[in-house]
Amino acid sequence: MIALERLHKTYPARGGARHAAVTALDDVSLHVQPGEIFGVIGRSGAGKSTLIRTVNLLERPDQGVVRVGGVDLTALSPRELQQQRQRIGMVFQHFNLLQSRTVAGNVRYPMQLAGGRTAAEMDRRVDELLTLVGLAHLKDRHPSQLSGGQKQRVGIARALANEPHVLLCDEATSALDPETTEQILSLLADVSARLKLTVLLITHEMHVIHSLCDRVAVMEQGRIVEQGRVLDVFLDPQHATTRSLLAHAGFLLDEGAATVPGRPICRSRPWARRPSRRCSTACASSTASVSICWKAA
């Protein structure tokens, strides 16, 4: 569904010759399968935000090819690109809601820009989406009257307005408290399954990857240094950056710990409110909060 081929992106130096140009993407290739939830993680400045913004060409790469649904976006005219962008929804870190519009008005806005729907059709679509994200009762409120979690639910509904095939999530939970984060992650998983969406998300939080993603790529200094199934990467990290991120989040197993075939691996973290969707029955029924809970292969 998403194919990024050998992307390069360099930002010119700012402040004169004393400052070097910044390489945000350095020969990055990534493939996301239809219906997959794929996570990209890395520290600040690793190139994550630039990467996700190339998928809809909000950032145009200096070199490389961006294909979504088999279409090379880098080869399209501005008009053709605008049409293809309707197939790609995006959820932002800081919500980016229009303060002058109500909840319903924010969700309606992308449909108005795209055209092709009657007022009645747009009203029905707004009602469907607000019911889906649990905000039907707040449709007439303005963003200033909402909590952070409610604002992000509006952002998700708005991103789905034009019935996209792909959903991009740019640090969608980093501005939220832990409990609200869990609610939004649960909503994203539910929306992805119901609507058969392909989801690409970026984050700096390992528990987001663990809770939601099927596969993960780790970025460092504009490059992908490791990628694979979440299970494989968490249990057997190959790169030092991956091991550091896992250790910092409390996921890395103690040195020398054995992996026993068929036995669940459980680690407690105070923020873990519920088992991962990958948990075994035995582990899911335990009383421990779960941060890693899989049957080892």
Helices and strands as residue ranges (DSSP letters): E 2-11, E 22-32, E 37-42, H 48-55, E 63-68, E 71-72, G 73-75, H 78-85, E 88-91, H 103-114, H 119-132, G 136-138, G 143-145, H 148-159, E 166-170, H 178-195, E 198-203, H 206-212, E 215-220, E 223-229, H 230-235, H 240-248, E 264-267, H 281-284, E 292-295
